[in-house]
Amino acid sequence: MIAEILHDDKHKALYIKLAKERNQNKLLELAKGIAERPNIKNKGAYFMKMVQVIKQEKIEKARAQRQAAREQGAAPPVEQPTAGLAAAMARAAQIKDEE
C-alpha cells in the first residue's frame, strides 16, 4: 500500500517490513502527506528520510526524559560495570568482610 502511494514498487518489500515493525497508520499518514507534495522528486527516498528523522526524534525525547528523571531523583543513575579480575576480587573481598 505504501509503495503504491509513493509510486515506488521497487522497494515494496522494505515498506512491508516497516509496516510490520512500526505503526502502520502513522506510516500510511506520512506516505499520503508526502505523496500530496508535488515538489518532491523521489518520494520513496524522502519518505525513508522522514522515517529516520522521526525515529531519531523519538530516541532523543526518551533520552531527555530519562535524564530528567535522573536529575529529579526518580531513577538512580545507571552504574557502569567495572571490568577486570581485580575488580571482581575486590567485590568478593567486600562481600566476605560483610559476612
RODO-2510 file (C-alpha; in nm, 4 decimals, decimal comma):
residues 99
     n   res          X          Y          Z
     1     m     0,0000     0,0000     0,0000
     2     i     0,2779     0,2458     0,0912
     3     a     0,4698     0,1508    -0,2236
     4     e     0,1609     0,2283    -0,4307
     5     i     0,1044     0,5629    -0,2613
     6     l     0,4662     0,6668    -0,3161
     7     h     0,4848     0,5143    -0,6669
     8     d     0,7889     0,3120    -0,5593
     9     d     0,7209    -0,0539    -0,6381
    10     k     1,0937    -0,1387    -0,6414
    11     h     1,1073    -0,1075    -0,2619
    12     k     0,7797    -0,2795    -0,1803
    13     a     0,9469    -0,5366     0,0498
    14     l     1,1089    -0,2588     0,2501
    15     y     0,7757    -0,0874     0,3080
    16     i     0,6144    -0,4174     0,4092
    17     k     0,8923    -0,4730     0,6639
    18     l     0,8493    -0,1209     0,8017
    19     a     0,4747    -0,1725     0,8335
    20     k     0,5328    -0,4893     1,0362
    21     e     0,7815    -0,3223     1,2696
    22     r     0,6153     0,0167     1,3181
    23     n     0,2760     0,1795     1,3449
    24     q     0,1063     0,1170     1,0101
    25     n    -0,1394     0,4021     1,0428
    26     k     0,1312     0,6593     1,1076
    27     l     0,3368     0,5282     0,8159
    28     l     0,0360     0,5497     0,5841
    29     e    -0,0421     0,9004     0,7038
    30     l     0,3182     1,0052     0,6412
    31     a     0,3215     0,8432     0,2956
    32     k    -0,0036     1,0156     0,1970
    33     g     0,1291     1,3510     0,3133
    34     i     0,4442     1,3060     0,1087
    35     a     0,2531     1,1847    -0,1980
    36     e     0,0432     1,5039    -0,1970
    37     r     0,3520     1,7249    -0,2294
    38     p     0,4239     1,7879    -0,5987
    39     n     0,7720     1,9326    -0,5491
    40     i     0,9300     1,6109    -0,4142
    41     k     1,1066     1,4217    -0,6931
    42     n     1,1969     1,0981    -0,5137
    43     k     0,9080     1,0364    -0,2763
    44     g     1,0386     0,6989    -0,1584
    45     a     1,3727     0,8425    -0,0515
    46     y     1,2049     1,1389     0,1153
    47     f     0,9691     0,9030     0,2996
    48     m     1,2621     0,6972     0,4320
    49     k     1,4449     1,0119     0,5404
    50     m     1,1377     1,1296     0,7306
    51     v     1,1012     0,7873     0,8980
    52     q     1,4655     0,8154     1,0056
    53     v     1,4169     1,1697     1,1387
    54     i     1,1065     1,0680     1,3350
    55     k     1,2900     0,7701     1,4852
    56     q     1,5829     0,9903     1,5892
    57     e     1,3481     1,2449     1,7479
    58     k     1,1790     0,9665     1,9444
    59     i     1,5167     0,8415     2,0703
    60     e     1,6248     1,1906     2,1743
    61     k     1,2947     1,2531     2,3534
    62     a     1,3265     0,9284     2,5506
    63     r     1,6868     1,0140     2,6372
    64     a     1,5826     1,3580     2,7635
    65     q     1,3034     1,2052     2,9735
    66     r     1,5441     0,9564     3,1321
    67     q     1,7912     1,2347     3,2064
    68     a     1,5173     1,4499     3,3638
    69     a     1,4054     1,1553     3,5780
    70     r     1,7615     1,1002     3,6989
    71     e     1,8016     1,4672     3,7858
    72     q     1,4799     1,4604     3,9887
    73     g     1,5940     1,1504     4,1726
    74     a     1,3150     0,9321     4,0370
    75     a     1,5550     0,6828     3,8864
    76     p     1,9018     0,6052     4,0153
    77     p     2,1870     0,6592     3,7724
    78     v     2,2926     0,3527     3,5819
    79     e     2,6060     0,2031     3,7288
    80     q     2,8803     0,1248     3,4844
    81     p     3,0196    -0,2245     3,5282
    82     t     3,3789    -0,2382     3,6397
    83     a     3,5904    -0,4653     3,4292
    84     g     3,8712    -0,6953     3,5180
    85     l     3,9742    -0,9605     3,7618
    86     a     4,0976    -0,7126     4,0223
    87     a     3,7549    -0,5504     4,0480
    88     a     3,5853    -0,8888     4,0839
    89     m     3,8284    -0,9902     4,3574
    90     a     3,7748    -0,6612     4,5412
    91     r     3,3981    -0,7139     4,5350
    92     a     3,4401    -1,0706     4,6609
    93     a     3,6564    -0,9413     4,9478
    94     q     3,3920    -0,6814     5,0391
    95     i     3,1235    -0,9493     5,0499
    96     k     3,3461    -1,1741     5,2620
    97     d     3,4195    -0,8891     5,5053
    98     e     3,0475    -0,8130     5,5424
    99     e     2,9731    -1,1699     5,6487
***
